[in-house]
Amino acid sequence: MYCSRCGQAVQPGQGVCRQCGLAADPAVPQIPGFEFQLQSHAGKVKALAICWLVYAGLAVVSGIVGLRFAHLFLMGPFSPWTHPNHDFGMSVPFLLHFAWITIVIRAVMALAAGWGLWERTAWGRILAIVCAFLNIIKFPFGTALGIWTLVLLLGYRNSTLYEQGQQR
C-alpha cells in the first residue's frame, strides 16, 4: 500500500505516512465469499424444510377436524340432507371421501417436499416448487409458505446455491 499524497510505501496497520503525515485510509472490510453465501442459503433451506414438515402436520390435523365436522353436519342425525324425502344417493359420502383423499395427498406432498429439502435432493426442490404453486391459494399460511418457497428456490443464483449445497 502506498500513500496517496507522496507515494511513500505505507505498512499495513500504520496509521499515518512517515514522510508527509497523511492519515492512511482505513482498511476495507472483506466481502463475504461464496462459502458464506452457501452456508446462509443452506440455513434458509433447512428452515424452509422444517416449515414444510410443520405445514404437513397442520394440514392433516385441520383436515381431520374439518372432515369430522363436515361428516357430522352433512350426515349426522339432525342433518337436513339425511331427511327421507331428499335423494342425494352416494353424492355426499363420495364428496367426503374425495375431500379426505385430497387432504391426504396434499399432506403427503408437503411432507415429501419438507423431507426432500432437508436432505437437499434435486427432486425435493422441484416438489417444493410445485407444492408452493398449489398452496398459494391456501390463505394465509399456504400463501406465505408458497411465496417464501418460490423466492428461496427460484432463480439462477438460488438454484446454483442449492446445487452447490447438494454437492457438499
N, C-alpha and C positions, 0 to 999 in steps of 0.2 A: 504494500500500500504506500502511496506517495502523497505528499502534501499538495493540496490544490493551489496554493499560492506560490511556493518557491520550488516545488518539485523534489524536495529532500525526502529520502526514504523514512517512513514512519513505521515503527514496530507495532505489532498488534498489542493492544492494551495500553499503549502510550497515549496519554490524554492530550498533549499539545506537541506541535512541531518544535524540535530543539533549535532550529535555525531561526524561524520567524515568529514563533509563539502562537500560531494559529491553532485554534482548538480542532482536534481531529473529529471527523464525522463519527457519530455513534455507530456501533456495529449493527448490521442489518440482521434481524432475526431470520432463522432458517425457515423456509417454506416447508410445510409438511409434505412428505413424499408419498409415493404410491402405497407404501405399506400402511401408512396412517389412514389413507382413504379406504384401503381394503379392510382394515380392522373396523373402521367406523361403519362401513356398509355391512359387514358380517354381523355386527351387533344389532343393526337395524333389522336385518333379515331374521335373526333369532327372535327379536321382539315381535315381529310380524307373524312368525310361525306360532308363537305362544298365543297370540290373539286369535289366529285361525282355529287353534285347538280349543280355546275357550268358547269361541263362537259356535263350534260344532256341538259342544256340550249344551250351550244355551238353546241351540236350535232343537235338540232332542227334548229337553225339558219343556220348553214353551210349546212344542208340537204335541207332546203328550197331554199337557194341561188343556191346550186348545181343542184337541180332538175329543178329549173326555167331556168337555163342556158341550161341544157340538153334538156328540152322541146323546148326552142327556137331554139336550134341547130338541133335537130332531127325532129321537126315537124313545124318549122317556115316557112315563105313564101320563103326563099332562101335556104332551106334545100335540099341537093341532094337526100334525101330519100323520099321526097314528090313528086318527078317527076312522071308523069303519067306512064312512062314505067317501073318503079320499082313496084313490087308487094310484099310489106312486110306484107300486111294484118294487123293483130292485134298485130304483134310481138313488134313493138316499143311502142305503148301505154301500152301493157302488161308489158314490161320491166320497163317502168317508174312507173307504179303502184306498181310493185314488189319492186322497189327501195324505193318508198315512204313508203310502209309497213315496210320494213327493217329498215329504218331510225326511224320511229315511235316506233317500238319495241325496238330498241337499246336505244332510248332516255327514254322510259318508264322504261326499266330495270335499267338504270343508275340513274334515279330519285328515283325509289323504293329502290335501293341499298343505295343511299345517305340518304334517309329518315329512312331506317332500321338501318343504322349505327348511325344516330343522336339519334334515340330512343333506341339504344343498344339492339335490338331484336336478337334472335338467327337466325331467317331466314334472317335478314339483313346482318349478317356476311357471311352466305353461299351464298346469292345472290351476295354480293360484290366480293367474291372469283370467282364465275362463270363469272361475268362481267369482272373481271380482266383478266381471261384467254381469253375471247372473244375479249377484247380490246388491247391485247398485239400487235396485228398486225397493229393497228391504229397509226402509227408513226407520230409525236413524242409524242403528248400529251397522247394518249391512252396507249402507251408503258410505259411512265413514271408513269402514274396513275396506270396501272396494276401492275407494279413491286412494287411500293410503297404499294399497297393494299396487295399483296402477302407477302411482307416482314413483314408488320404490323399485319396481321391476321393469318398467318400460323404458325404452330409450337406449341408445348405443352405449353411453357411459355406464349406465346401470347394468346392462346385460354383460358388458365386459368385466365389471367388478364382480358380478355374480359368477361368471365363468372362471375367473381367476381364483375366486374363493373356493370353487369346486376342486381345483387342482391342488390346493394346499391342504 
